Amino acid sequence: MMNNLMAATLNDSLAQIVTNISTLMDSFWIYIILALAAVVVVWGAYIGIRIAIAHRNEEKINARDMVKNLIIGIIIIFVVAMGAPLLIEGLSAWVGITA
């Protein structure tokens, strides 16, 4: 009896947490994407300027490495942006809520 009560309380708590996370993600998702896009644009412009003013060979190599890192960062951001809603849906399905 006590275990059933604890399990029900835990499920209710998890359900409330998942609902809150889902609501938070829905309300802030567009702002998060816009902020990440702005960071990528600004950082890309900075790297472009660094490439344009690079005169020495080592500066050009550093700028190319920065471009590679920017592309890797964009891929990671994309994977996280696509994976977060799936993770929330999986968590809500695990708890037993329909989001």
C-alpha positions as CSV (number, residue, x, y, z in Angstrom):
1,M,0.0,0.0,0.0
2,M,2.8,2.4,1.0
3,N,4.8,1.6,-2.2
4,N,1.8,2.2,-4.4
5,L,1.2,5.6,-2.7
6,M,4.9,6.5,-3.2
7,A,4.8,5.4,-6.8
8,A,1.7,7.4,-7.5
9,T,3.2,10.5,-5.9
10,L,6.4,10.1,-7.8
11,N,4.4,9.6,-11.1
12,D,2.4,12.7,-10.3
13,S,5.5,14.7,-9.6
14,L,7.2,13.5,-12.8
15,A,4.1,14.3,-14.8
16,Q,4.0,17.8,-13.4
17,I,7.7,18.3,-14.1
18,V,7.4,17.1,-17.7
19,T,4.3,19.3,-18.2
20,N,6.2,22.3,-16.9
21,I,9.2,21.6,-19.1
22,S,7.1,21.1,-22.1
23,T,5.2,24.4,-21.5
24,L,8.5,26.2,-20.9
25,M,10.0,24.9,-24.1
26,D,6.9,25.8,-26.1
27,S,6.9,29.4,-24.8
28,F,10.7,30.0,-25.2
29,W,11.5,27.8,-28.2
30,I,11.4,30.6,-30.8
31,Y,13.5,32.9,-28.7
32,I,16.1,30.2,-28.1
33,I,16.4,29.6,-31.8
34,L,16.6,33.3,-32.6
35,A,19.4,33.8,-30.0
36,L,21.4,30.8,-31.3
37,A,21.0,32.1,-34.9
38,A,22.2,35.5,-33.9
39,V,25.2,34.1,-32.2
40,V,26.0,32.0,-35.2
41,V,25.7,35.0,-37.6
42,V,27.8,37.3,-35.4
43,W,30.5,34.6,-34.8
44,G,30.5,33.8,-38.6
45,A,31.0,37.5,-39.4
46,Y,33.9,37.7,-36.9
47,I,35.5,34.7,-38.5
48,G,35.0,36.1,-41.9
49,I,36.7,39.3,-40.9
50,R,39.6,37.3,-39.4
51,I,40.0,35.4,-42.7
52,A,39.9,38.6,-44.7
53,I,42.6,40.4,-42.7
54,A,44.8,37.3,-42.2
55,H,48.2,38.0,-43.8
56,R,50.5,35.4,-42.2
57,N,50.0,31.7,-43.0
58,E,49.5,30.8,-39.3
59,E,46.7,33.4,-39.0
60,K,45.0,31.8,-42.0
61,I,45.3,28.3,-40.5
62,N,43.8,29.6,-37.2
63,A,40.9,31.2,-39.1
64,R,40.3,27.9,-41.0
65,D,40.3,26.0,-37.7
66,M,37.7,28.6,-36.4
67,V,35.5,27.9,-39.4
68,K,35.7,24.1,-38.7
69,N,34.8,24.7,-35.1
70,L,31.9,27.0,-36.1
71,I,30.5,24.3,-38.4
72,I,30.9,21.6,-35.7
73,G,29.1,24.0,-33.3
74,I,26.2,24.5,-35.7
75,I,25.8,20.8,-36.1
76,I,25.8,20.2,-32.3
77,I,23.3,23.0,-31.9
78,F,21.1,21.5,-34.6
79,V,21.3,18.0,-33.0
80,V,20.4,19.4,-29.6
81,A,17.6,21.5,-31.0
82,M,16.1,18.5,-32.7
83,G,16.7,16.1,-29.8
84,A,15.3,18.2,-27.0
85,P,11.6,18.0,-28.0
86,L,12.1,14.3,-28.7
87,L,13.6,13.8,-25.3
88,I,10.7,15.7,-23.7
89,E,8.1,13.6,-25.7
90,G,9.9,10.4,-24.6
91,L,10.0,11.5,-21.0
92,S,6.3,12.3,-21.1
93,A,5.5,8.9,-22.7
94,W,7.6,7.2,-20.1
95,V,5.7,9.0,-17.3
96,G,2.4,8.3,-19.1
97,I,1.2,11.8,-20.1
98,T,0.2,12.8,-23.6
99,A,2.0,16.1,-24.4
